Amino acid sequence: MLRDTKDGLIITLRISPNASKNEIIKTDEFLKVKITAQPVDGKANKAVVEFLSKQLKVPKSSFELLKGHTSKDKTFLIKTDDASKINEIKSFVNSVVNNSKI
């Protein structure tokens, strides 16, 4: 789900477009991001970045979609070298994993 790299953190997600509300939930094997946007013309990808940016308090420009441009399974690089920001992101992800929903 989350791993360190020299450029920042890589997070793997499963996206569920056309949801009733934006939220992050933990499933058996993935962090799942439910997004209200439709998967048309990259709208869902853009909405995921906007939602994660707000939740993680990271600028949208720090997100790079590495894999899954047209797939529900996506891999993002969150570019940062700030150790405190990396720890905040890890804490947030751990809270989702432990609480099952944000």
N, C-alpha and C positions, 0 to 999 in steps of 0.2 A: 504494500500500500504506500509506504513512504520510505525513501532511502536517500542518504546523503551522497552528493557528488561534489566535485571541486567547484562547480558553478552554482550550487545551491541545493535544493531538494527536488526529488522526483516523486510525484504522487500519481498513483494509478487509481482511476475512478470508473464506475459504471454510471452512465447518464441515462436518465429516464425523462425524455421530453414530453410535452403536453400534460404535465402534472397539474393538479389543482392548486398547488402552492410550491414555492421554492423551499427546499429543505435538504438536509444531509442526513442519511440514515446508514446504519451498519447492517449489512446482510452477513450471511455465513462466510462469504469469501471476499467481499468488496466493501468499500465505501461507496454508497450510491447517492448521487446527487439528482434530486428531482427538480426539474426546471419547467416553468410554465410555457416557455417558448417552444415553437414548433421547429422540427428539424429540417428547415428549408433555408437554403442559401446561407448556411453558416450561422443562422440566428441562435440556435441552441448552443453552439460553441461559444458565441459571444456572450450569451446570457450566463453560461457556466463561469466564464472568466469574471464577469461583473459580480456575480453572486459570491464566488470564492474570494475575490478581492475585498469585498465588504466584510465577509466573515473572518478572514485571516488578517485583515488590516494591512494588506500588501498592495502596492500600486498595480493597476491592470497591465502596465507595461512590463512588469516582472514575470508575467506568465508567458510561456511558450508551449504550444501544443506540439509534442514530439511525435505522437502516434495516435491514430484514431480519428482523423479528420471527418470520415463518413461512417464511423462505427460508434456503437454505444460504449465500448470500452476505450477509454482515453488515457493517455499518459502525458502529464504536464510537467515541465520544468519550471520551478519557482526560483527565479534568479535572485540570489542574495548571498552576501558574504558576511552579513551581520549575525554574529553568534546568538545574540539575544533574540532576534527575530526568528531565527531557526528554532530556538527553544520554544518560543511562543507558538509557532506553527505546530511543532510536535506535541505540545501540551493540548492544543485545540483538537488535533486529530485523536489523541488519546482520550480526551473527554467524550468525543463522538463514539469511539469504540466502546468505552465503558458505559455510556448512557444510551447507546443505540439510536439516538435521534437528537438533532439540533434544528 
